[in-house]
């Protein structure tokens, strides 16, 4: 399945890239499930991000590895792929793209995922879409031109 959310922000590419850090990561998480960040290496190939997701009745681990990164004067991008995923996910690939647009920048969250079967994958779609739409006002607030 595929989810893509595009957010336009006011700050230029290099400012947005500099702001893609541990603090931003924590602010992007919706209220549920509660997320505890166990490890955040960064967004370069070979880095890892490790989370503990608290679903009240159970805690699950999520580990992603950054498998690709690229930077030019008009674009910065990296891909995180799930290494250890919570139920019901069987695969996760999140392509983060920052693209220079005029004086500002577009942040593109491009996600490919699979669950145990196609029905569950389909049912997860609206939840994931909402989770990534939740990021739009956070991105706009943080990357607003002063």
N, C-alpha and C positions, 0 to 999 in steps of 0.2 A: 504494500500500500504506500501511497505517497501523500505527504502533506507539505504545502509550501505557504509561507507567510512572508510578505514583503513589507518592510517598514521604512519610510523615508524620515531621515533625521536632518537637523540643521548643521551640525558640526561637520567639518571636512574629514575625509578618510583617515588621515594620520592621527587625528584626535580620537576618532572612534576606535581605531585599532589600539591605541594606547589605553583606552578605557575598557578593553576586553580583558578583564582580570578577575581575580577571585571575588572581589567585592561585587562586581556586576553580576557574576554567576549567582551569588547568594540572593541578590535582589530580584533576579528573574524567576525564582521559584514561586509557584502559586502557594496559597495557604495550605492546600492538601494535595498530596501527603506532605507531612513535615519532612524536611530534608536536612540531614546532617552531613556536612562536607568533611570527608575523612582525608582526602588527598586532592591537591590541585597543583599540577606541575606547570601548566600553561597551555599554549596552543601551537606548539611546534611538534613536528613528527617525532614520535617516540615518547611524548608526554602522556601522562595518565591522569584521569579524574576518577575518584572513587567516592561514592555516596552511600549513605544509609537512608532508606526510605521508610518512614514510620506510618503504617496504615492502621494504627491503633491496636488492631488485633494481632498484627505481625509486623516484623521489620524485615526488609529485604535489602540486599546489596545490589549496587549497580556500579560496574567498572567499565569505563570506556578508554580506548587508546586513540591518540591522535595518529592517524595513519597517513596523512597528507597535509602539507601546508605549502602555500605559494604566495608571493608578494610581488607586486609591481607598483608603479606610481599611480595606477588607476584602480587597483584591486588588491584585496587581501582575503585569503580564504584558507579554511582548514576543515578537515573531516574527522569527526570522532565516530568510532565504531565500537559497538558493545562487545565486550569480552565476557563479562558476567552480567546477565540481565535478570531482572525480576520476572516472576510469573505475571502475565502469560507470554512475554516477548520471547521470540526465538532468534530474531535478528534486528539490528538497529544501525542505521548509518545516517548521521546528521552532517550535512554539508553547510557550513557557516560561510556566507559570502558577504563581504563588505565591498561595495562598488561605488566609486566616486561619481556623483551626479551633480554637475554645476558646482555651487558652493557647498553643497551638502553631501550626503551619502545615503545609499540604500543598504539596509541590513536584510539579508535574505536567509531565512531558516528553511532549509530544504531537507526534508526527512523521508527516508525510506525505511519501512519496518515490516516485520511479519510477526504474527502470533502463532499459537499452536495450530490453528486452522483458519480458513478464509472467513468463516462467520465471525470468529473472535476478532480477527484483524479488522473486519468491516465495522464491528461494534465499537472498537477502540478509536476509530477515526474521529468522531465528534469530540471525544474527550481530549485527544491530542490536539485537534484544531483549537479547542478552547484554551488549552494550556499554552499554546504558542501565540494565540491572539492576546492572552494575558500579558505577554512581553511587550506588545506595541506601545502602550502608554509608559512603561518603564523605560524603554529605549528612548522615547521622545523626551521624557523628563530629564534623563541623564545626559543626553546628547543634544540639549537645547543650547542654541547660541546665546551667550550672555549679552 
